[in-house]
Every structure is written in structure tokens, then in C-alpha cells.
Amino acid sequence: WFTAPMLRLGEEIEDMRAQELTLRTEIAQRPKLEQRLAQVRAFEASNPGFLPEENKELASAGLVQRLQQVVSSASPNPNACQISAQTPTDMPSKEPFPRVMVQVRLRCGMGELGAVLHALESGSPQLFIDNLDLLARRSYLVSGNEGGGGAIDVSFDLYGYIKSPNRGRSGG
């Protein structure tokens, strides 16, 4: 009646000492983990892959502005590449980061189109082009040197991601 409870208490003491040792070991790793967390946060803060805006509305406006800059710098001739339509679109997705998308329609020459697509996909932040549709139309009413003869009607979805894991104000 005396030794059995004492042995049980001795086992409990040994278990608690083992738990204490485990916790002390984990606590000793805290400075190393905090340093690594700071490195990861610094990397994420400077990560050029995400759009810099904090919500979908601002990011859509930023995408449209970036598109306009790229299209205007694609050619010295402003008539060589023009934006016909740009429509911000909210498509709900199950991706871990909110996707911001703009449906784009352009009328460009082939050289200007290549420059636009390359500038959009190779710049920073990372942007992606999806659902690319090209339709070549020859205008017989325009003489060959006026810039309208070899234009291509282009439509595509331009999208990027924002860091915020919230889905933005527009829901999703």
C-alpha cells in the first residue's frame, strides 16, 4: 500500500522531467526560429512576384495602368497598337492567393504585339496571360503604309496575384 503509490509518483516525476527537457530544448531553438522567420518575412516583403496593392480594386487599377504603359511604349507610332477594351473581372478561385484579372482586347501589328506580350510576362511583378485569341484582319480600304492594314485583333486575360490572403472587399 505504500510502495505502489510511490512508484507511480516516481514515474510521473520522470515523465514530467522528460517533458520539461523537451520544452527547454524547444525554447532554446526560439532565437534561431525567430531569425529564420525574419529572413522569410524580408524575402516576402521584397518578393517581386506579387502585385504591390493590398486589395483587388487597387490591383485591378494597377494592372490597367501597367497595360496602358506597356502598350504605349510598344511602338513610337501610337496607332500601331491600341487598346480596344479593358475590363476588370472578378473570378472566384480556390487558389491560396487572390487573383486579379483584366480582360484585354487590343488591335496591334505583329511586332508590337510581341513586344507587349513579352513586356507583360517578363516584368515585375509577375503577370500571366491566359486565353490568348488572335484574329488577323486585312483592311482593303486602307493603303498599306497607313498602319491599319496588318493589324491583329487580340484578346486575352491578364492576371496577377496579391499577397493578402484575405479575398479583398469584393468577396470571393
C-alpha positions, 0 to 999 in steps of 0.5 A: 500500500505504500510502495505502489503509490510511490512508484507511480509518483516516481514515474510521473516525476520522470515523465514530467522531467522528460517533458520539461527537457523537451520544452527547454530544448524547444525554447532554446531553438526560439532565437534561431526560429525567430531569425529564420522567420525574419529572413522569410518575412524580408524575402516576402516583403521584397518578393517581386512576384506579387502585385504591390496593392493590398486589395483587388480594386487597387490591383485591378487599377494597377494592372490597367495602368501597367497595360496602358504603359506597356502598350504605349511604349510598344511602338513610337507610332501610337496607332500601331497598337491600341487598346480596344477594351479593358475590363476588370473581372472578378473570378472566384478561385480556390487558389491560396492567393487572390487573383486579379484579372483584366480582360484585354482586347487590343488591335496591334501589328505583329511586332508590337504585339510581341513586344507587349506580350513579352513586356507583360510576362517578363516584368515585375511583378509577375503577370500571366496571360491566359486565353490568348485569341488572335484574329488577323484582319486585312483592311482593303480600304486602307493603303498599306503604309497607313498602319491599319492594314496588318493589324491583329485583333487580340484578346486575352486575360491578364492576371496577377496575384496579391499577397493578402490572403484575405479575398479583398472587399469584393468577396470571393 
